Amino acid sequence: MTPEDEVFRSDFLSGLTDRAREKFLSLAETFHFRAGEVIFRQDDVARYLYLIKKGDVAIEIHIPARGTRRIDTVGQGEIFSWSAVVFPHIETATARALEDTEVLGVRGDALVLSCKKDCPFCSDIYRALVGTVSSRLRATRLQVLDIYDNS
């Protein structure tokens, strides 16, 4: 199975109808990031929703008096930077490529505009997005509890 096949089996894309998947992918651009490269920083304007084709990305937050902590690692087939499609469109974390990484990026403004014009597409996208956000928030909550554990 090729990396391309794995991406299409991702939770996010597999949660879309064929039509919505094709439309989403038609909006995508390919980006390459080198190992260690920052993709975006916490508090930046969020421009793209990313889907990892190959590689791993660390999601990090800055905690005053504790420094920068990794709260998640996302890999092939996973999405990150949903802030691009959620007001106020500000990144809530920093994303850093852990290895040479290839991603598909969909401009948040283009995705929102497509959603405004196509309600069934919008419903598919946001249903898949909410599923990902929900599971990621559960995992992040556990990470944050661990970060603040003083024992």
Phi, psi and omega per residue, in radians:
M1 nan 2.310 -3.112
T2 -1.448 2.816 3.064
P3 -0.979 -0.606 3.121
E4 -1.063 -0.769 3.116
D5 -1.086 -0.724 -3.141
E6 -1.080 -0.703 3.133
V7 -1.057 -0.733 -3.100
F8 -1.212 -0.337 3.095
R9 -1.586 0.052 -3.107
S10 -1.074 2.711 3.117
D11 -0.984 -0.741 -3.103
F12 -1.121 -0.981 -3.089
L13 -1.196 -0.630 -3.127
S14 -1.226 -0.305 3.083
G15 -1.416 -0.060 -3.130
L16 -1.728 2.673 2.974
T17 -1.177 2.842 3.113
D18 -0.992 -0.748 -3.124
R19 -1.097 -0.794 -3.129
A20 -1.170 -0.678 3.122
R21 -1.081 -0.804 3.131
E22 -1.088 -0.743 -3.132
K23 -1.157 -0.766 3.111
F24 -1.020 -0.857 -3.101
L25 -1.153 -0.499 3.110
S26 -1.192 -0.372 3.123
L27 -1.538 -0.135 -2.973
A28 -1.488 2.556 2.985
E29 -2.034 2.676 3.102
T30 -1.693 2.364 3.095
F31 -2.229 2.579 3.084
H32 -2.133 2.356 3.100
F33 -2.229 2.401 3.111
R34 -1.406 2.741 3.079
A35 -0.925 2.256 3.136
G36 1.549 -0.207 -3.098
E37 -1.271 2.367 3.067
V38 -1.402 2.219 3.141
I39 -1.474 -0.753 2.989
F40 -2.765 2.863 -3.127
R41 -1.988 2.644 3.044
Q42 -0.905 2.360 3.139
D43 1.393 -0.020 3.004
D44 -1.194 2.782 2.956
V45 -1.186 2.292 -3.131
A46 -1.501 2.100 -3.074
R47 -1.921 -0.576 -3.041
Y48 -2.212 2.532 2.870
L49 -1.653 2.195 -3.049
Y50 -1.899 2.548 3.029
L51 -2.213 2.166 -3.068
I52 -1.398 2.138 3.050
K53 -1.526 -0.703 -3.095
K54 -2.704 2.324 3.084
G55 1.982 -3.065 3.128
D56 -2.317 2.548 -3.123
V57 -2.244 2.271 3.063
A58 -1.513 2.359 3.021
I59 -1.844 2.097 -3.020
E60 -2.197 2.588 3.037
I61 -2.194 2.632 3.056
H62 -1.671 2.215 3.114
I63 -2.030 2.028 -3.136
P64 -0.925 2.421 3.135
A65 1.247 -0.055 3.103
R66 -2.186 -0.229 3.116
G67 1.518 -2.823 -3.121
T68 -1.588 2.292 -3.134
R69 -2.249 2.408 3.038
R70 -1.343 2.231 3.109
I71 -1.888 -0.226 3.127
D72 -2.885 2.767 2.976
T73 -2.239 2.211 3.130
V74 -1.979 2.545 -3.061
G75 -2.284 -2.858 -3.053
Q76 -0.846 2.250 3.107
G77 1.517 -0.120 -3.121
E78 -1.683 2.703 3.108
I79 -1.834 2.753 3.022
F80 -2.693 2.851 -3.102
S81 1.259 0.800 3.082
W82 -1.198 -0.158 3.064
S83 -1.020 -0.367 3.130
A84 -1.133 -0.365 -3.126
V85 -2.047 0.170 -3.121
V86 -2.227 2.147 3.106
F87 -1.029 2.400 0.246
P88 -1.650 0.291 3.073
H89 1.085 0.777 3.095
I90 -2.104 2.312 -3.141
E91 -1.143 2.332 -3.125
T92 -1.688 -0.028 -3.135
A93 -2.697 3.038 3.047
T94 -1.797 2.460 3.072
A95 -2.023 2.278 -3.112
R96 -2.305 2.280 3.090
A97 -1.200 2.229 3.122
L98 -1.517 -0.348 3.103
E99 -2.629 3.027 3.066
D100 -0.975 2.207 -2.949
T101 -2.320 2.441 3.063
E102 -2.069 2.278 -3.128
V103 -2.291 2.745 2.899
L104 -1.714 2.323 3.104
G105 -2.090 2.296 3.072
V106 -2.015 2.135 3.124
R107 -1.016 2.258 -3.129
G108 -1.032 -0.732 -3.117
D109 -1.148 -0.637 3.101
A110 -1.192 -0.680 3.123
L111 -1.163 -0.760 3.116
V112 -1.096 -0.745 3.112
L113 -1.082 -0.759 3.090
S114 -1.067 -0.672 3.120
C115 -1.147 -0.664 3.138
K116 -1.143 -0.506 -3.103
K117 -1.574 -0.261 -2.988
D118 -2.503 1.590 -3.073
C119 -1.054 -0.743 3.096
P120 -1.065 -0.700 3.076
F121 -1.072 -0.809 3.136
C122 -1.022 -0.796 3.138
S123 -1.044 -0.769 3.122
D124 -1.113 -0.817 -3.105
I125 -1.085 -0.881 -3.067
Y126 -1.246 -0.516 3.062
R127 -1.131 -0.800 3.119
A128 -1.165 -0.689 3.138
L129 -1.131 -0.784 -3.135
V130 -1.122 -0.646 3.084
G131 -1.062 -0.758 3.115
T132 -1.168 -0.804 -3.130
V133 -1.060 -0.751 -3.126
S134 -1.053 -0.853 -3.124
S135 -1.196 -0.624 3.126
R136 -1.190 -0.650 3.115
L137 -1.160 -0.657 3.073
R138 -1.064 -0.781 3.139
A139 -1.164 -0.709 -3.142
T140 -1.136 -0.681 3.125
R141 -1.010 -0.747 3.115
L142 -1.131 -0.683 3.104
Q143 -1.119 -0.759 -3.126
V144 -1.139 -0.708 3.085
L145 -1.034 -0.709 3.132
D146 -1.166 -0.711 3.136
I147 -1.071 -0.698 -3.079
Y148 -1.588 0.012 3.112
D149 -1.194 2.169 -3.097
N150 -1.729 0.062 -3.090
S151 -1.381 nan nan
